[in-house]
Amino acid sequence: MMGKYDFSVGRNANFLLGMVIDNRGLVPEADVTQLTVFGQEIKQRFGHKIA
């Protein structure tokens, strides 16, 4: 996912995530885990001020 993120957001485009909602109205736990890891990676790479 980070490669696709870099090639979209890094080139000033949108990065749309298609999230599925189950019959309880919740995002499945496996997707929550994956998206949490993805968010942590983005914060680690880009969460620091350069100047």
RANORJO-V236074 format. One line per field, one symbol per residue. ss: DSSP state (H for helix, E for strand, - for the rest). psi: psi as a letter, one per 20 degrees, with the letter a starting at -180 (. if undefined). A space follows every 50 residues. Layout:
ss = ???
psi = ???
This chain:
ss = -HHHHHHHHHH---------E-----E-HHHHHHHHHHHHHHHHHH---- -
psi = hhghggifhiklrqoppopppaiijqpqhghggghggghhgghghjjppg .
